[in-house]
């Protein structure tokens, strides 16, 4: 059979239901095969970064490996930024790119380059198929590597002539793998003993808690121990219910500020994450002096990788947390249980006080025009349904957004990792494909939106009912905040205006941009118009963009 048939049947065997791509000539073998495989849909993007971003978020939302298909060297280059985000976010994406005919490789053909070398730094494995006999075994391995924990992207180069070669090596059935390892009982006992001695425990919940389905087990452990729960500043998921009184917030972006946020903790338990993606250098450890540091991961690689541990444990997160909860329950004295309840009560009181403080902040900012970020996020909450899925790239509005919305766990919230912008609009495509029956709203700043504005066309083309919200302050506000920090750290006393961080002259017009890409749009200037506009956009059940004028940096 032809190599391209083996390729498509390998995709089918691995459960692939969508390919996100931007087509080119070397992708003709794949594209021409699509009619014979109607169970595999092709989601077309106008830019390779949008295709990879959509595939990455689809993998996050569906829990399954997803395929992105790019076009030779420039196309792969266009997708590298999104591939970096997939790598940092542990997204199981198999990225393919058509390669020029191997018989021309010594002639430096147009668009030709070493694709394997280009992709290697931002993937778990990068390989080129050299003959048709390799297609099935390489694809089988690619999906295995992508889904092995810690998950991540894999790249496969597909030379156009190899896709047309004959082979007798057929696609293989998917591997039936049970990867979840039981936690070592000695490790569980060690961690439980440390928790039972703690007077002020804190837990930092990473994305793997949500991805592995361990949120319920984490809630049980938290309530048993009276621990406070924090998220990392950059995250893909909400791994703990943000309406729970023990939830605190997202941690800041440098070691000194993290240490300050965790002040008073005598034990820090890290669960399922890289810990931490710092933005700024700061002296010292992120942990309070003298605090016991514990970590649980699903594989050895991230365990004790960035920080020294007092104890670490490898194991399936739901099983490990359930075992840890049982060990704490069995070993807890009446004194410990009473102390844990006091901690729970203190956290509930602190939560209530923070809500009152935020209410005061909201009231003070309520009548500002253009609309303040607290007012905008409050109006968004008022205008959106309770089961809305938020795809968040609001950046400087994210803290207000976290106050306005409560996320119950996996599926309610999707963010981007790695710090690269442009993930929100492209990611919303993949989330909607994976979760077609839920309302999906993508929030983005105007600067971020321009990195993947082509996503609007894909939403219109495939009739994906996504509400795209642009928070338009006509500036790179996050960069202005970062300049303030830089000046404080390196150039105290600098007073001249921010350089190249304003988006005026001409002002971006997202209504006309959206309409030109086939999406109905409206601009809201007054804050009281936000909630009705969002309700109308959701009710339309089609792609819709709402541009909201918000205040700039004060």
C-alpha positions, -999 to +999 in steps of 0.1 A: +000+000+000+011+036-004+028+054+024+001+081+027-025+054+034-004+040+062-001+076+076-038+081+076-046+047+090-020+052+117-038+084+127-071+065+128-056+037+149-044+063+174-079+078+177-071+110+159-104+128+151-090+162+140-060+175+122-052+212+126-032+225+097-022+250+071-018+233+038+010+235+013+023+215-018+043+190+002+011+182+022-007+171-009-004+133+000-022+140+033-048+164+019-057+142-010-062+113+013-088+131+035-119+122+015-112+085+021-111+091+059-142+111+067-139+103+104-109+126+105-117+163+102-093+189+089-094+222+108-079+248+085-059+277+098-044+306+079-012+306+099+008+277+113+011+292+148-027+292+150-028+255+139-003+244+165-019+265+192-053+251+185-040+216+185-022+221+218-053+234+235-074+207+219-051+181+234-054+198+268-092+199+267-097+164+252-070+146+271-059+129+239-030+134+215-038+158+187-022+163+152-010+195+137+001+196+100+025+223+088+043+231+056+081+227+051+107+250+067+089+284+067+057+268+079+075+250+107+093+282+116+059+300+119+047+273+143+078+272+165+065+298+190+033+278+195+054+246+197+073+262+226+040+269+244+030+232+238+063+220+252+060+242+283+024+232+288+030+195+283+006+192+254+006+158+236+007+171+201+021+152+171+033+178+147+040+168+111+054+188+082+057+179+046+093+178+034+106+182-001+114+151-022+145+134-007+160+130-041+165+168-043+181+172-009+216+179-023+202+206-046+189+229-018+154+230-031+130+259-025+116+258+010+139+230+020+158+229+053+167+205+081+132+203+097+143+178+123+170+202+136+146+231+136+120+213+157+143+194+181+148+222+207+110+225+213+099+189+211+104+157+230+114+139+199+121+151+163+125+126+134+122+124+096+107+093+080+132+081+054+113+053+038+077+041+037+085+010+058+092+034+087+058+053+086+038+029+108+065+023+135+076+059+137+039+071+140+033+045+167+064+057+186+055+093+181+021+090+198+037+070+226+064+096+233+039+125+231+017+108+257+044+095+280+045+116+311+055+144+312+036+148+280+047+170+252+050+177+214+067+154+189+077+163+154+077+141+123+090+152+089+071+136+060+090+138+026+066+139-003+082+111-022+082+088+008+045+093+012+040+078-023+063+048-019+048+013-016+052-006+017+039-038+032+043-025+067+007-016+078-005+007+105-005-011+139-031-012+165-027+014+193-006+003+223-026-006+254-006+009+282-013+013+318+013+039+329+000+050+363+024+038+389+014+031+425+031+054+450+057+038+473+041+032+507+073+043+524+072+076+506+035+081+514+043+075+551+072+100+550+050+127+535+021+120+558+044+122+588+057+156+577+021+169+571+010+156+605+039+176+621+031+208+602+015+237+619+010+258+587+010+237+555+007+252+520+000+233+487+010+246+453-012+227+427+002+223+392-016+215+360-011+177+363-036+177+392-063+187+369-051+167+339-049+135+359-083+139+375-069+144+410-088+175+420-113+157+442-086+139+460-067+172+465-098+188+481-101+159+506-064+163+516-067+201+518-097+199+542-080+172+563-049+193+568-062+228+568-037+237+540-039+268+519-038+262+481-019+283+455-015+281+417+015+290+396+013+323+379+013+307+344-010+277+342-032+257+318-058+247+342-076+253+375-065+223+395-085+233+426-119+249+430-113+286+431-144+292+452-131+270+480-122+290+511-088+274+512-079+287+478-056+317+479-045+330+445-018+326+418+018+330+429+038+360+416+067+358+391+100+358+411+114+339+440+113+368+465+077+375+459+068+338+460+086+336+494+066+366+506+033+351+495+041+318+513+054+335+544+044+317+576+043+283+560+063+256+577+057+231+549+052+235+512+038+205+491+043+208+454+020+188+432+023+181+395+042+209+380+076+223+370+077+249+398+083+277+389+084+299+357+101+329+372+099+362+353+126+381+372+157+371+390+156+374+428+180+363+454+172+332+475+148+304+476+110+307+468+103+289+500+102+304+535+132+298+556+131+266+574+100+253+556+099+216+548+095+211+510+077+180+496+068+171+460+047+145+443+050+139+405+039+113+381+074+107+367+109+111+382+120+138+358+104+169+374+109+156+409+136+177+427+146+191+393+145+228+402+145+227+440+160+205+467+134+185+485+130+171+520+109+143+505+096+135+471+073+108+458+066+095+423+032+080+415-002+084+399-015+117+413-050+106+422-037+074+438-009+092+456-032+119+470-058+093+481-031+073+498-017+104+514-051+114+527-057+079+541-023+080+559-031+114+573-065+103+585-051+071+601-023+090+618-041+122+628-045+128+665-074+147+680-050+176+685-041+176+648-077+174+636-086+203+658-057+224+646-066+216+610-102+228+616-088+260+631-067+265+600-097+259+578-117+284+598-089+310+596-086+306+558-124+309+554-123+342+574-094+355+553-113+345+522-143+365+534-122+395+542-105+394+507-140+393+491-150+423+511-118+441+501-123+432+465-159+445+467-146+478+480-120+479+452-148+472+427-170+500+441-142+525+439-135+516+403-171+512+392-177+545+375-144+550+358-143+555+320-129+539+300-141+509+321-118+497+348-106+461+348-126+452+380-157+466+364-151+448+331-146+414+347-176+418+369-197+427+339-183+397+320-194+374+348-229+390+348-233+385+311-220+349+307-236+316+316-226+297+347-211+268+327-189+290+305-154+278+295-129+306+298-098+306+276-077+332+292-051+355+278-063+386+296-028+390+312-030+422+333-067+416+338-062+380+350-062+388+387-095+406+385-108+378+363-099+353+390-119+373+415-150+375+393-151+339+381-151+307+401-136+276+384-147+242+397-119+223+382-108+207+349-126+221+319-137+255+333-105+273+326-077+271+300-046+294+300-013+293+283+022+284+296+056+296+286+047+333+285+044+336+247+014+357+236-012+348+209-023+315+226-058+327+236-076+330+203-059+301+186-063+280+217-100+287+219-104+269+185-090+237+199-110+240+231-143+244+212-134+214+189-128+193+220-158+207+240-185+214+213-214+215+237-201+241+261-200+279+256-164+289+250-153+325+256-117+336+247-104+367+265-074+385+251-057+419+253-056+438+220-019+433+217-021+395+222-051+392+199-031+405+169-007+376+173-034+351+162-061+372+147-064+348+118-081+324+142-113+344+136-114+331+100-110+295+111-139+300+136-161+314+108-150+288+083-158+259+106-188+275+123-172+273+157-194+292+181-167+310+201-171+344+217-139+363+212-135+392+237-108+418+231-099+440+261-087+471+242-065+495+261-044+503+230-011+494+247+011+466+258+001+471+294+021+441+307+053+455+292+047+488+309+044+470+342+076+451+335+094+483+326+084+496+360+100+466+376+131+468+354+135+505+363+132+497+400+158+469+397+182+484+373+175+520+364+160+538+394+150+573+386+142+568+349+113+590+340+110+593+302+079+578+285+075+541+277+091+533+244+072+515+216+044+501+239+014+520+226-009+507+199-023+540+186-016+558+154-035+541+138-058+526+164-066+489+159-102+484+148-112+449+158-148+453+146-137+458+110-109+432+114-134+406+126-160+415+099-133+411+072-126+376+085-162+366+085-171+372+122-199+395+135-185+421+159-194+450+181-174+475+201-186+485+236-175+519+249-196+521+281-193+495+308-230+491+313-232+477+277-208+449+284-231+423+300-259+426+275-234+424+246-219+392+260-253+376+266-263+384+230-230+371+216-234+337+235-271+335+224-261+340+188-245+305+188-220+315+161-185+331+161-188+366+176-163+392+186-169+418+214-143+446+216-144+464+250-127+497+256-108+495+289-086+519+308-049+520+302-021+520+327-026+545+354 
